[in-house]
Amino acid sequence: MGEKRRRQFQRDETPGFVYVVSVFSALGGFLFGYDTGVVSGALLLLKRELNLDALWQELLVSGTVGAAALSALAGGVLNGLCGRRPCILLASGLFTAGAGVLAAARDKETLLGGRVVVGLGIGVASMTVPVYIAEVAPPHLRGRLVTINTLFITGGQFFASVVDGLFSYLVKDGWRYMLGLSAVPAVIQFFGFLFLPESPRWLIQKGQTQRARRILSQMRGNQAIDEEYDSIKNNIEEEEKEVGAAGPVICRMLTYPPTRRALIVGCGLQMFQQLSGINTVMYYSATILQMSGVEDDRLAIWLAALTAFINFIFTLVGVWLVERMGRRKLTLGSLAGTAVALIILASGFLLSAQVSPRVTLNPPDPSHQNSTCTKYSYCNGCMLDPDCGLCYKLNKSSVVESSCIPVDKHSTMKAAWGRCSNETIFKKEDLFWAYNFCPTPYSWTALLGLILYLVFFAPGMGPMPWTVNSEIYPLWARSTGNACSSGVNWVFNVLVSLTFLHTAEYLTYYGAFFLYAGFAGLGLLFIYGCLPETKGKKLEEIESLFESRLCTCGMSDSDEGRYIEYIRVKGSNYHLSDNDASDVE
Ligand SMILES: O[C@H]1[C@H](O)[C@@H](O)[C@H](O)[C@@H](O)[C@H]1O
C-alpha cells in the first residue's frame, strides 16, 4: 500500500476519543508549566507585601520543585498499584487544593504549605501523564501525542507569564489571582477524568481483560484490536517468565540488562535536559534582556513572556517534527544547536565582562556601614554581588560618573542611598541604575544566544526526554522507570537552579554558561552513543532495542537499512503486521 494511502487510512481510523483523552491528561502538563512558571511574577509582589527575605523567596520556589522530586518517585509505586487514572485524579485534586490554599494564604508559612501541595501534584502528574498517553496512543501517533504534553508544559509557562504581566499592575493581592487561577484547569481535569478510562495496558497487566478490551476498541475505533491486545498480553506473560515477578521492581530492573540500559538512557536524558541549563535561561531571561538595554522592570516581565512564548512555539515545531525526523535525530540536532547557542550566550557575557565599565566615583557611605560595594573597581564585580548595583550616567553611549552602591533592601529598582536612591529624581537627572547587569555594547550577542537557545532546545531537548521515557520501558517496569527518571529531572532542576547564582558568583556568568555548554557536549556524546530510535515501534517491540550492549545504538542508524530490506523480502503482510497495527487491507 502506498505511503500516502496508508497515512490516510491511519488518519481515518484514529478516533477523536484518543485526542480528547490526550488533551485532558495533558492539562496535567499545563498545570506543571503554570505552577513552576507563575511564581517568579508572584514573588515580585509577595516580597513587598509579606516582606520576604531571600531565604523565603528561595523556599517558595524550590519547595515546589523539591516536593515534585519526592512525589514523582512515590508516584511510581502509586501508578503500579492503583493505575494511571487514580494518579491523574490525585494530581488534579492536589493542584486544586494547593491553588485554594495559596489564594487564601495570610502568611508565608501557609504559602509554603500551598506550594508544597502544588509540588506534590506536579511530581505525580509529570510522571503519570506521559505514561498514560503513550499507553493509549496508537504507535504512529504516540510520539506526537506525548510531545503535546510538553507543549502544554511550555504553554502553561507562557500563560503564567502573561498572567504575571497582567496582575503585576494589581499591586495589592495580585499574587492571589496569579497563584489561585490554576484551580480552573485543575477542576476541569478532575471532572473530565471522572469520565475517562484507565489505561488498557495497565488493566491487562492486572488481569481485568474484559474492561481492557472494551477500552482498547473505544480507542481504536473500527480497527481490529486483536493483534494489539494479544501482543500486550503475550508480552506480559513472556516478561513474567523471563524476569520473574518476585522482589521490588527497581531491583528486577537493575538486574535485567535491557531494563537497566533503558533506565540509564532515560535518567541520562532527563539529567542532561536540566544540565543544559533550560531553567536558568528561563529564569535569567529578564537579566539577559536587561543587559540588552531594557531598564523598566515591567517591560522586563513582558519580555520574559516573549521568551516563554518562543519556548512554546518551538515546542510546537517539535510536535510537528517528532514523527518525521524520529526521536534520535531530533534530540541530537536540538542538543547540538543548544550547545552552540550556549557558547554564543557565554561569549556575549564574556565580551561584556571584558569591556565592563570602570567605577569612577566612590561617594562616602552616609550610614557608615562599610558595605562590600566600595571594593569593586569594575561594574562586573559590582553586578555579581547581589548586594550592589551600579549608578551611572551616559555620555553618547559610554558610561561616565559611575559608582557601585548597595541596593535598596526593599526594591532592586533603586540604590539604598545617594544619587540613585529616589527613582523619580534620578530618572529626571539622566542617571541610570543597573542591578544584576552591566551596560554593554555586546548585549545583542547574549540576546542572540538566548533566542537561538530556545529555538534549538524547545523542539527536541525539551520534550524528547519525556517522550522517550514514556516508551522505552516494558510494562512491568514502566511506572518505576518513569518515576526514577522524572525524579532525576526534578533533582537536577533544583540543583541547577539553586546553584546558578553561586555558580555565577564563582565562575561569573560566562563561566556558568560555558559550563552548561560543556554539559551539553557530554550529553551529545551520551545521546549519540546510547539513544536508539523508537519511532513507529509498538511499545512491546521497544524492549528488544536495549538487548545489545549499551552505547551501540549509534550503529542502529545503519541497521535501519537492513531492517527495511528484510521486510521487503518477507512481503507486504509482514510489513503490515510488523510496524503498523492499523494497516490491514
Ligand atoms: O520539558 C520541560 C520544558 O522544557 C520546560 O520549559 C522546562 O521548564 C522543564 O524543566 C522541562 O522539563
The ligand as a Gaussian input file, in Angstrom:
#p B3LYP/6-31G(d) Opt

LIG

0 1
 O       10.474000      19.750000      29.226000
 C       10.278000      20.813000      30.115000
 C       10.272000      22.133000      29.383000
 O       11.354000      22.229000      28.550000
 C       10.217000      23.307000      30.317000
 O       10.353000      24.507000      29.608000
 C       11.216000      23.240000      31.456000
 O       10.995000      24.299000      32.346000
 C       11.149000      21.921000      32.179000
 O       12.106000      21.845000      33.208000
 C       11.307000      20.768000      31.223000
 O       11.248000      19.552000      31.913000

